[in-house]
Amino acid sequence: MAKVEQYRQIIQDLLLAYSEIKASNEEVEAEVIFDRERDRYQVVHAGWSNKRRVYGCVLHLDIKNEKIWIQHDGTEGGIANELISRGIPKKDIVLAFHSPFKRQFTEFAVG
């Protein structure tokens, strides 16, 4: 469980950092959602831009079976690279936004 607790902390630190990046439109807020009981973590944008509603998931990560599952990554640099730079091995990162078939051809975990 120490590994999972470490992963939780790394994910929360990263998502908090992403949520502090201000959009060009100040009426759009980045919200962090942490569900530590179910190990689900998200950053969503919510607000208004040019009289239009803005809402969408930027990042969604889960922890399942001691692996980090990247469900959605709307960042330019890729959250997987950030996780690796913080010491998480590729064998513990699942690119869940790829089909299970495609995952086998990546350097990351299949599931």
Phi and psi restraints in degrees (value plus and minus 20) as a CYANA .aco file:
   2 ALA   PHI     -82.0   -42.0
   2 ALA   PSI     -57.3   -17.3
   3 LYS   PHI     -84.4   -44.4
   3 LYS   PSI     -65.0   -25.0
   4 VAL   PHI     -83.8   -43.8
   4 VAL   PSI     -61.2   -21.2
   5 GLU   PHI     -83.0   -43.0
   5 GLU   PSI     -59.6   -19.6
   6 GLN   PHI     -83.5   -43.5
   6 GLN   PSI     -63.5   -23.5
   7 TYR   PHI     -82.8   -42.8
   7 TYR   PSI     -61.0   -21.0
   8 ARG   PHI     -77.7   -37.7
   8 ARG   PSI     -66.9   -26.9
   9 GLN   PHI     -85.6   -45.6
   9 GLN   PSI     -62.2   -22.2
  10 ILE   PHI     -82.3   -42.3
  10 ILE   PSI     -66.2   -26.2
  11 ILE   PHI     -80.3   -40.3
  11 ILE   PSI     -67.3   -27.3
  12 GLN   PHI     -82.7   -42.7
  12 GLN   PSI     -62.5   -22.5
  13 ASP   PHI     -81.2   -41.2
  13 ASP   PSI     -65.3   -25.3
  14 LEU   PHI     -83.2   -43.2
  14 LEU   PSI     -66.6   -26.6
  15 LEU   PHI     -86.8   -46.8
  15 LEU   PSI     -56.5   -16.5
  16 LEU   PHI     -83.0   -43.0
  16 LEU   PSI     -60.6   -20.6
  17 ALA   PHI     -83.5   -43.5
  17 ALA   PSI     -63.0   -23.0
  18 TYR   PHI     -84.2   -44.2
  18 TYR   PSI     -55.9   -15.9
  19 SER   PHI     -89.8   -49.8
  19 SER   PSI     -39.4     0.6
  20 GLU   PHI    -104.2   -64.2
  20 GLU   PSI     -30.0    10.0
  21 ILE   PHI     -93.0   -53.0
  21 ILE   PSI      98.4   138.4
  22 LYS   PHI    -102.6   -62.6
  22 LYS   PSI     114.3   154.3
  23 ALA   PHI     -94.1   -54.1
  23 ALA   PSI     141.8   181.8
  24 SER   PHI     -84.1   -44.1
  24 SER   PSI     -44.4    -4.4
  25 ASN   PHI    -123.6   -83.6
  25 ASN   PSI      93.5   133.5
  26 GLU   PHI     -89.0   -49.0
  26 GLU   PSI     -31.1     8.9
  27 GLU   PHI    -104.2   -64.2
  27 GLU   PSI     -20.9    19.1
  28 VAL   PHI    -127.1   -87.1
  28 VAL   PSI     103.4   143.4
  29 GLU   PHI    -127.1   -87.1
  29 GLU   PSI     121.3   161.3
  30 ALA   PHI    -113.3   -73.3
  30 ALA   PSI     103.5   143.5
  31 GLU   PHI    -132.4   -92.4
  31 GLU   PSI     117.4   157.4
  32 VAL   PHI    -121.8   -81.8
  32 VAL   PSI     120.0   160.0
  33 ILE   PHI    -147.2  -107.2
  33 ILE   PSI      96.2   136.2
  34 PHE   PHI    -137.6   -97.6
  34 PHE   PSI     100.4   140.4
  35 ASP   PHI    -136.0   -96.0
  35 ASP   PSI      66.6   106.6
  36 ARG   PHI     -88.1   -48.1
  36 ARG   PSI     -47.7    -7.7
  37 GLU   PHI     -86.1   -46.1
  37 GLU   PSI     -59.1   -19.1
  38 ARG   PHI    -125.9   -85.9
  38 ARG   PSI     -19.6    20.4
  39 ASP   PHI      35.3    75.3
  39 ASP   PSI      36.4    76.4
  40 ARG   PHI    -144.7  -104.7
  40 ARG   PSI     112.7   152.7
  41 TYR   PHI    -158.3  -118.3
  41 TYR   PSI     111.7   151.7
  42 GLN   PHI    -162.1  -122.1
  42 GLN   PSI     135.7   175.7
  43 VAL   PHI    -143.5  -103.5
  43 VAL   PSI     106.2   146.2
  44 VAL   PHI    -145.1  -105.1
  44 VAL   PSI     130.5   170.5
  45 HIS   PHI    -120.8   -80.8
  45 HIS   PSI     114.8   154.8
  46 ALA   PHI    -163.3  -123.3
  46 ALA   PSI     117.2   157.2
  47 GLY   PHI     134.0   174.0
  47 GLY   PSI    -171.6  -131.6
  48 TRP   PHI    -153.6  -113.6
  48 TRP   PSI     122.7   162.7
  49 SER   PHI    -163.7  -123.7
  49 SER   PSI     102.3   142.3
  50 ASN   PHI      31.6    71.6
  50 ASN   PSI      27.0    67.0
  51 LYS   PHI      44.1    84.1
  51 LYS   PSI      -2.0    38.0
  52 ARG   PHI    -140.8  -100.8
  52 ARG   PSI     123.4   163.4
  53 ARG   PHI     -92.6   -52.6
  53 ARG   PSI     114.9   154.9
  54 VAL   PHI    -137.6   -97.6
  54 VAL   PSI     104.4   144.4
  55 TYR   PHI    -174.1  -134.1
  55 TYR   PSI     108.8   148.8
  56 GLY   PHI    -196.2  -156.2
  56 GLY   PSI     133.1   173.1
  57 CYS   PHI    -100.1   -60.1
  57 CYS   PSI     109.2   149.2
  58 VAL   PHI    -116.1   -76.1
  58 VAL   PSI     -65.5   -25.5
  59 LEU   PHI    -158.3  -118.3
  59 LEU   PSI     119.9   159.9
  60 HIS   PHI    -162.7  -122.7
  60 HIS   PSI      96.2   136.2
  61 LEU   PHI    -146.1  -106.1
  61 LEU   PSI     123.1   163.1
  62 ASP   PHI    -145.2  -105.2
  62 ASP   PSI     136.1   176.1
  63 ILE   PHI    -133.0   -93.0
  63 ILE   PSI     100.3   140.3
  64 LYS   PHI    -156.6  -116.6
  64 LYS   PSI     111.3   151.3
  65 ASN   PHI      31.5    71.5
  65 ASN   PSI      23.8    63.8
  66 GLU   PHI      42.5    82.5
  66 GLU   PSI       5.0    45.0
  67 LYS   PHI    -147.6  -107.6
  67 LYS   PSI     131.4   171.4
  68 ILE   PHI    -113.5   -73.5
  68 ILE   PSI     100.9   140.9
  69 TRP   PHI    -121.1   -81.1
  69 TRP   PSI      96.2   136.2
  70 ILE   PHI    -108.6   -68.6
  70 ILE   PSI      82.1   122.1
  71 GLN   PHI     -98.6   -58.6
  71 GLN   PSI     -56.9   -16.9
  72 HIS   PHI    -170.6  -130.6
  72 HIS   PSI     116.6   156.6
  73 ASP   PHI    -154.7  -114.7
  73 ASP   PSI      84.7   124.7
  74 GLY   PHI    -122.6   -82.6
  74 GLY   PSI       2.5    42.5
  75 THR   PHI    -115.0   -75.0
  75 THR   PSI     140.9   180.9
  76 GLU   PHI     -96.2   -56.2
  76 GLU   PSI     -63.6   -23.6
  77 GLY   PHI    -103.6   -63.6
  77 GLY   PSI     -40.4    -0.4
  78 GLY   PHI      72.0   112.0
  78 GLY   PSI      99.3   139.3
  79 ILE   PHI     -86.7   -46.7
  79 ILE   PSI     -47.0    -7.0
  80 ALA   PHI     -79.9   -39.9
  80 ALA   PSI     -61.0   -21.0
  81 ASN   PHI     -83.5   -43.5
  81 ASN   PSI     -57.4   -17.4
  82 GLU   PHI     -85.7   -45.7
  82 GLU   PSI     -61.3   -21.3
  83 LEU   PHI     -83.6   -43.6
  83 LEU   PSI     -63.5   -23.5
  84 ILE   PHI     -81.8   -41.8
  84 ILE   PSI     -62.7   -22.7
  85 SER   PHI     -85.0   -45.0
  85 SER   PSI     -39.8     0.2
  86 ARG   PHI    -115.5   -75.5
  86 ARG   PSI     -10.6    29.4
  87 GLY   PHI      78.5   118.5
  87 GLY   PSI     -14.1    25.9
  88 ILE   PHI    -105.9   -65.9
  88 ILE   PSI     104.1   144.1
  89 PRO   PHI     -90.4   -50.4
  89 PRO   PSI     130.1   170.1
  90 LYS   PHI     -78.2   -38.2
  90 LYS   PSI     -49.6    -9.6
  91 LYS   PHI     -88.0   -48.0
  91 LYS   PSI     -31.1     8.9
  92 ASP   PHI    -129.3   -89.3
  92 ASP   PSI      -6.6    33.4
  93 ILE   PHI    -141.9  -101.9
  93 ILE   PSI     104.7   144.7
  94 VAL   PHI    -130.5   -90.5
  94 VAL   PSI     105.0   145.0
  95 LEU   PHI    -105.2   -65.2
  95 LEU   PSI      58.7    98.7
  96 ALA   PHI     -86.8   -46.8
  96 ALA   PSI     -36.9     3.1
  97 PHE   PHI     -94.6   -54.6
  97 PHE   PSI     -29.3    10.7
  98 HIS   PHI    -116.4   -76.4
  98 HIS   PSI     131.0   171.0
  99 SER   PHI     -85.1   -45.1
  99 SER   PSI     133.6   173.6
 100 PRO   PHI     -74.6   -34.6
 100 PRO   PSI     -55.1   -15.1
 101 PHE   PHI     -82.8   -42.8
 101 PHE   PSI     -65.6   -25.6
 102 LYS   PHI     -90.3   -50.3
 102 LYS   PSI     -51.8   -11.8
 103 ARG   PHI     -78.8   -38.8
 103 ARG   PSI     -51.7   -11.7
 104 GLN   PHI     -84.8   -44.8
 104 GLN   PSI     -37.0     3.0
 105 PHE   PHI    -117.8   -77.8
 105 PHE   PSI     -15.9    24.1
 106 THR   PHI    -119.3   -79.3
 106 THR   PSI     152.2   192.2
 107 GLU   PHI    -103.9   -63.9
 107 GLU   PSI     -19.4    20.6
 108 PHE   PHI    -119.8   -79.8
 108 PHE   PSI     155.5   195.5
 109 ALA   PHI     -86.3   -46.3
 109 ALA   PSI     131.1   171.1
 110 VAL   PHI    -103.5   -63.5
 110 VAL   PSI     -55.6   -15.6
